[in-house]
Amino acid sequence: MASQLSVDPNTLGAFVPLSELDAHARASLARSATVHIARKGDVLLSLGDDDPWTLFLIAGELELKAADGVTSRLVAGTASARTAISRLKPRKYEVRASSDVRYLRLADAALQHILTRREAEMPVELETGEMDGSSNSLYMAIFEDLNDDTLLLPSLPEVALRIRKAIDDDDSDLRAIARIVETSPSITAKLIKAANSPLYRGVNPITECTIAISRLGLKTTRHLVISLSVNELFRSQSKLLQRAMRDLWKHSIEVGALSFVLARLLPGYEPEEALLAGLLHDIGVVPVLSYAEDFPEVVNDPVGLHRVVTMLRGQVGAMILRKWSFAEEFVEVALEAEDWYRESTRTPDYTDLIQLAQIHSYVGSPRQSGVPDIERLTAYQRLAVGTLTPRRSLQVLDEARELVADARSLLAG
């Protein structure tokens, strides 16, 4: 392999998140970057590596091979190639050149230094415009608490914590679990409603919590109780923010319900996990809105507030879900649910599903113009198997509209 010691700063602007840097920052980063040439068959990254580099594909084609042997292609110039190659560490893929390639290599430490300095030197320039002083103050208050590990994060509701612990305890029986559920009359009623609903093909009506849990099964009960309890987190003391919280919960319900139904239509997913992932994909917005209560000038500036939310939702959401001891696949949903061109892989995951649900939730709304067409999603490319096409995916959801309505009703009721 040969290395080119100097890098044109304009080359960096073709990639995310480097495109968000100003010219000075790109020039600084370019001084520590190198361009490498690999020949067909060369291995750029090995499965399981924890190396200190970030790579971007400039020219050529790569093969990414996962641990299960499934492979995918990454072609320079495509939407998928705008982000880093196999950016998760330890590396999830062996990356091999399927043609002669050129790629950019950056030291993680140098990249992180530039990105951190950029955040600390707020206000920054976004596509929607510059932050003003008030939204910058909110951003810095959250950012500083985040860095100091003092960010105020919501706790998982008590009934959800107790149910999760009880179900994970092999000594707990149905009656003991039912007693915990029954400490919350509203969740008890919703769980019985779920067991009687078409979602779970309830034929003979039931009225007892224990029987409802038996019909649903412990794993389903566990996910449903968490799903049914988190709505209490979407609250605000500020009348101005109450509407924002209601809109956020309404969107979360819509994405959760669509995710639930899509998970029934596509192989490899558990509907209740999809429901919960959809409900929690924007959980990081909740603390941002809570912090905003102390910044009334931001509350009265929806555009400025949206900018702060956009910048922090993923990182804050990931912190919350890790605090709640959720699996890493849920954390990835929070981090990447709006990263429409995320790294390509032939193994669909829950982030792909939640992205597809979000796109469907925007159909016919003003937000549809702000997201890519479904065919351009790397998530869609991974999920598009068999007869799933953009038209067909809309058709199957239309055919399942009663199930979607039942899921919405269960969560909102």
C-alpha positions in Angstrom: 0.0 0.0 0.0 1.1 3.6 -0.7 0.2 6.7 1.2 -0.3 10.2 0.1 1.0 12.5 2.9 -1.0 15.6 2.0 -4.8 15.8 1.8 -6.9 18.4 0.1 -9.2 19.9 2.7 -12.0 19.9 0.1 -11.8 16.1 0.0 -13.0 16.0 3.6 -16.1 18.0 2.8 -17.6 15.0 0.9 -18.1 13.0 4.1 -20.3 13.2 7.1 -19.7 14.6 9.7 -16.7 16.3 8.2 -18.9 18.3 5.8 -20.3 20.2 8.9 -16.9 21.6 9.8 -15.9 25.0 8.6 -12.9 25.6 6.2 -10.5 26.3 9.0 -11.3 23.1 10.9 -11.2 21.0 7.7 -7.8 22.4 6.9 -6.5 21.6 10.4 -7.8 18.1 10.2 -6.4 17.6 6.7 -2.9 18.2 8.0 -3.1 15.0 10.1 -4.9 12.9 7.5 -3.5 10.6 4.8 -4.9 9.1 1.6 -4.1 5.4 1.1 -4.3 3.2 -1.9 -5.3 -0.5 -1.6 -5.2 -3.1 -4.3 -7.9 -5.6 -5.1 -8.0 -8.3 -2.4 -6.2 -6.1 0.2 -7.8 -6.2 3.7 -8.4 -2.7 5.1 -10.0 -3.7 8.4 -10.3 -7.0 10.2 -13.3 -8.3 12.1 -13.0 -7.5 15.8 -10.2 -4.9 15.4 -10.2 -2.0 17.9 -7.8 0.2 15.9 -7.5 4.0 16.4 -8.5 5.0 12.9 -11.6 6.4 11.0 -11.7 5.5 7.3 -13.7 7.0 4.4 -13.9 5.6 0.9 -12.8 8.0 -1.8 -12.8 5.8 -4.9 -13.4 2.1 -5.7 -15.5 -0.6 -4.2 -15.3 -2.6 -0.9 -16.7 -5.8 0.4 -17.9 -5.9 4.0 -18.2 -9.3 5.5 -20.0 -9.8 8.9 -19.3 -12.4 11.5 -22.1 -14.6 10.2 -20.6 -14.6 6.7 -23.1 -12.2 5.1 -21.5 -9.7 2.8 -22.4 -6.3 1.4 -20.8 -3.8 -1.0 -19.8 -0.2 -0.4 -19.3 1.8 -3.6 -17.5 5.2 -3.6 -19.8 8.1 -4.4 -23.0 6.5 -3.1 -25.0 7.8 -0.2 -23.8 4.9 2.0 -20.2 5.9 1.3 -20.6 9.4 2.8 -20.2 8.0 6.3 -17.2 6.2 7.8 -16.3 2.6 6.8 -17.4 0.1 9.5 -17.3 2.8 12.1 -18.5 0.7 15.1 -15.7 -0.7 17.3 -14.6 -3.4 17.8 -15.1 -3.7 14.0 -18.2 -5.5 13.0 -16.9 -6.4 9.5 -13.9 -7.6 7.6 -13.4 -4.9 5.0 -11.7 -6.0 1.8 -11.0 -4.2 -1.5 -13.1 -5.6 -4.4 -11.3 -3.3 -6.8 -8.3 -0.9 -6.5 -9.5 1.7 -4.0 -8.4 5.0 -2.5 -9.5 5.8 1.1 -9.0 8.6 3.6 -7.5 7.7 7.0 -7.9 9.9 10.1 -6.7 9.3 13.6 -9.7 9.0 15.9 -8.0 11.3 18.5 -7.5 14.1 15.9 -11.1 13.8 14.6 -12.6 13.8 18.1 -10.5 16.8 19.1 -11.8 18.8 16.1 -15.4 17.8 16.7 -15.2 18.5 20.4 -13.6 21.9 19.8 -16.3 22.7 17.3 -19.0 21.9 19.8 -17.3 23.9 22.6 -17.0 26.9 20.3 -20.7 27.3 19.9 -22.6 28.9 18.3 -22.1 26.8 15.2 -23.6 27.1 11.8 -26.2 24.6 10.8 -28.1 24.1 7.6 -31.1 25.8 9.2 -29.0 28.9 10.1 -27.0 30.1 13.0 -27.9 29.6 16.7 -28.7 32.7 18.6 -27.6 33.4 22.1 -30.5 31.9 23.9 -30.5 28.5 22.1 -26.7 28.5 22.4 -27.1 28.9 26.2 -29.4 26.0 26.4 -27.1 23.9 24.3 -24.1 24.7 26.4 -26.0 24.1 29.7 -26.8 20.5 28.5 -23.4 20.0 26.8 -21.5 21.0 30.0 -23.6 18.7 32.2 -23.2 15.9 29.7 -19.4 16.3 29.8 -19.4 16.5 33.6 -21.6 13.4 33.9 -24.2 15.5 35.8 -26.9 15.5 33.1 -30.3 15.1 34.6 -31.8 12.0 33.0 -35.2 10.5 33.6 -35.5 7.2 35.4 -37.4 4.2 34.1 -40.9 4.1 35.9 -40.9 2.1 39.1 -43.5 -0.5 37.8 -41.4 -1.2 34.7 -38.2 -1.7 36.8 -40.0 -4.1 39.2 -41.6 -6.1 36.4 -38.3 -6.4 34.5 -36.6 -7.6 37.7 -39.4 -10.0 38.6 -39.5 -11.6 35.1 -35.8 -11.9 35.0 -36.0 -13.8 38.3 -36.7 -17.4 37.6 -38.4 -17.8 41.0 -41.2 -15.4 40.2 -44.6 -16.9 39.3 -47.4 -15.4 37.3 -49.3 -14.4 40.4 -46.3 -12.5 41.9 -45.8 -10.7 38.6 -49.5 -9.9 38.3 -49.4 -8.3 41.8 -46.6 -5.9 40.7 -48.6 -5.0 37.6 -51.7 -4.4 39.7 -49.9 -1.6 41.6 -50.7 0.5 38.6 -54.4 0.2 37.8 -53.9 2.0 34.4 -51.3 -0.4 33.2 -53.3 -3.4 34.5 -56.3 -2.2 32.4 -54.1 -1.7 29.3 -52.5 -5.1 29.7 -55.9 -6.8 29.9 -57.0 -4.7 26.9 -54.0 -5.9 25.0 -54.6 -9.5 25.8 -58.2 -9.1 24.6 -57.3 -7.2 21.4 -56.9 -8.5 17.8 -53.1 -7.8 18.3 -52.9 -11.0 20.3 -55.9 -12.7 18.8 -57.8 -12.8 22.0 -61.0 -14.9 21.4 -62.4 -15.5 24.9 -62.7 -12.3 26.9 -60.6 -12.2 30.1 -60.8 -9.8 33.0 -58.0 -11.0 35.3 -54.4 -9.8 35.1 -52.8 -13.2 35.8 -54.7 -14.7 32.9 -53.7 -11.8 30.7 -50.0 -12.3 31.5 -50.4 -16.0 30.8 -52.0 -15.3 27.4 -49.3 -12.7 26.5 -46.3 -14.6 27.8 -43.6 -13.2 30.1 -41.4 -11.7 27.4 -44.3 -9.9 25.8 -45.6 -8.7 29.2 -42.1 -7.3 30.0 -41.9 -5.3 26.9 -45.5 -4.1 27.0 -45.3 -3.0 30.7 -42.3 -0.8 29.8 -44.0 0.5 26.7 -47.2 1.3 28.6 -45.4 3.1 31.5 -43.0 5.4 29.7 -45.7 7.8 28.6 -45.5 9.4 32.1 -42.0 10.7 31.2 -43.4 12.8 28.4 -44.6 15.5 30.8 -43.6 19.1 31.4 -44.4 21.7 34.1 -44.3 24.4 31.5 -47.5 25.1 29.7 -45.5 26.2 26.7 -43.7 22.9 26.5 -46.7 20.6 27.3 -47.7 20.8 23.6 -44.2 19.9 22.5 -44.2 16.9 24.9 -47.6 15.8 23.6 -46.5 16.1 20.0 -43.3 14.1 20.8 -45.4 11.3 22.5 -47.8 11.3 19.6 -45.0 10.9 17.2 -43.4 8.1 19.3 -46.7 6.3 19.5 -47.1 6.5 15.7 -43.5 5.2 15.1 -44.0 2.5 17.7 -47.3 1.3 16.3 -45.9 1.2 12.7 -42.8 -0.6 13.9 -44.9 -3.2 15.6 -46.9 -3.9 12.5 -43.8 -3.8 10.2 -42.1 -6.3 12.5 -45.0 -8.7 11.9 -44.5 -8.4 8.2 -40.7 -8.7 8.0 -38.6 -11.7 9.1 -36.2 -11.5 12.0 -38.0 -9.1 14.3 -40.0 -9.4 17.6 -43.0 -7.1 17.4 -42.9 -6.0 21.0 -39.2 -5.2 20.8 -39.9 -3.1 17.7 -42.8 -1.4 19.5 -40.6 -0.5 22.4 -37.7 0.6 20.2 -40.1 2.9 18.2 -41.5 4.4 21.4 -38.0 5.2 22.7 -36.2 6.3 19.6 -36.7 9.9 20.5 -36.3 9.5 24.3 -33.3 11.8 24.2 -35.6 14.8 23.4 -37.3 14.6 26.8 -34.3 15.9 28.9 -33.7 18.6 26.3 -37.3 19.9 26.7 -37.0 19.6 30.4 -33.8 21.7 30.5 -35.6 24.2 28.2 -38.1 25.0 31.0 -35.4 27.2 32.4 -34.9 29.0 29.1 -38.3 30.6 28.3 -36.7 32.6 25.4 -35.9 29.3 23.7 -39.3 27.9 24.4 -40.7 30.8 22.5 -38.3 30.1 19.6 -39.4 26.8 18.1 -36.7 27.0 15.4 -33.9 27.5 17.9 -35.3 24.8 20.2 -35.4 22.4 17.2 -31.8 23.0 16.5 -30.7 22.1 20.0 -32.9 19.0 20.0 -31.4 17.9 16.6 -27.9 18.2 17.9 -28.4 16.4 21.2 -31.2 13.9 20.9 -29.1 10.9 19.8 -26.3 11.3 22.4 -28.7 12.0 25.2 -31.0 9.2 24.2 -28.1 6.7 24.2 -27.1 7.8 27.7 -30.7 7.3 29.0 -31.0 3.8 27.5 -27.6 2.8 28.8 -28.6 4.1 32.2 -31.7 1.9 32.0 -29.6 -1.1 31.1 -31.1 -1.6 27.6 -29.4 -3.7 25.0 -27.0 -2.0 22.7 -29.3 -2.4 19.7 -31.8 0.0 21.5 -28.9 2.4 22.1 -28.0 2.3 18.4 -31.7 3.2 17.5 -31.4 6.3 19.7 -28.1 7.3 18.1 -28.9 6.6 14.5 -32.6 6.8 14.0 -32.2 10.0 11.9 -29.0 8.9 10.2 -30.7 8.1 6.9 -27.5 7.1 5.1 -25.9 5.0 7.9 -23.3 2.3 7.2 -24.4 -0.4 4.8 -24.8 -4.0 5.9 -26.8 -6.9 4.6 -28.0 -7.7 8.1 -31.1 -5.7 8.9 -31.4 -4.4 12.5 -34.0 -2.5 14.6 -32.6 0.9 13.5 -33.5 0.0 9.9 -37.0 -0.9 11.0 -37.5 2.3 13.0 -36.2 4.4 10.1 -38.7 2.7 7.8 -41.5 3.3 10.3 -40.5 7.0 10.6 -40.6 7.5 6.8 -44.1 5.9 6.7 -45.3 8.1 9.6 -44.3 11.2 7.6 -46.3 10.3 4.5 -48.8 13.0 3.7 -47.4 15.4 6.4 -45.1 18.5 6.0 -42.2 16.5 7.4 -42.2 14.2 4.4 -40.3 16.8 2.4 -37.5 16.8 4.9 -36.6 13.1 4.6 -35.2 11.1 1.7 -37.4 9.0 -0.6 -37.8 5.5 0.7 -35.7 4.0 -2.1 -32.7 6.1 -1.1 -32.6 4.8 2.5 -29.8 2.4 3.2 -32.3 0.9 5.7 -34.7 0.2 2.9 -32.0 -1.3 0.8 -31.3 -3.8 3.6 -35.0 -4.5 4.2 -36.1 -4.6 0.6 -36.4 -8.4 0.2 -39.0 -10.4 -1.7 -42.0 -8.4 -2.6 -41.2 -5.4 -0.4 -41.2 -2.2 -2.6 -42.1 1.3 -1.7 -45.6 0.8 -3.1 -45.9 -2.6 -1.5 -44.8 -1.4 1.9 -47.4 1.3 1.9 -50.0 -1.2 0.7 -49.3 -3.7 3.4 -49.5 -1.0 6.0 -52.8 0.1 4.5 -54.0 -3.5 4.7 -52.9 -3.7 8.3 -54.4 -0.3 9.2 -56.7 -1.9 11.8 -53.7 -3.4 13.6 -51.9 -0.1 13.5 -55.1 1.6 14.9 -55.3 -1.0 17.7 -51.6 -0.5 18.6 -52.1 3.3 18.7 -55.2 2.9 20.8 -53.4 0.6 23.3 -50.6 3.1 23.8 -52.6 6.3 23.8 -55.6 5.0 25.8 
